[in-house]
Structures are given as structure tokens and as C-alpha cells.
Amino acid sequence: MARLGRGMLGLIDRDFGLSAADRQEVLAALAGILSRRREGLHISEIAGLLSGERVRVPRGVTSRMIAGLAHADPRFRIRRGQTLALSL
């Protein structure tokens, strides 16, 4: 399970609209962005940055949904102020 949005949880395989391979691609690209930036980013920026990296994010998959996936991945953490960063 992961967050779909505020107050909503969903099953990753059913509710996120991304295949396992797509999820891996999105999260790997997100890890690369954070590694290059060397600082966190607000979760509202995620979808825009991924599209700038030419990562295909299906229509309806929001920055909050991707943040929910990242939160379930040990490479990432969400800090105060809804800032997504790489785990140390």
C-alpha cells in the first residue's frame, strides 16, 4: 500500500496505473534527479521534473502518487514540509 493523495491509500499493483517496470523506471529516474540536485525537492515538483527527464508518467499519475511510491522505497524519505530526499 502507498498513498494516492491526502487521506487516500491504494494498492500499488492495482491503483497506481504503473507496471512494475514503469515504477522501477520512475523511481530510478527520481533517485538520479535527487542525486544530481544534492538536495531534496517538494513533492509537488516530482511529475514536472520527471517529464523533463523524458520519463513517461501516465495521465492521472500525480506527484503525490509518485511520492507515495517513493515513501514505500527505502532509497527515499519524506522530510518535514513534504520534501522528498534520498535516504542517507
Secondary structure, DSSP 8 states (H G I E B T S, - for coil): -EEEETTEEE-HHHHS---HHHHHHHHHHHHHHHHHHTS-EEGGGHHHHHHHTT----TT--HHHHHHHHHTSTTEEEETTTEEEE--
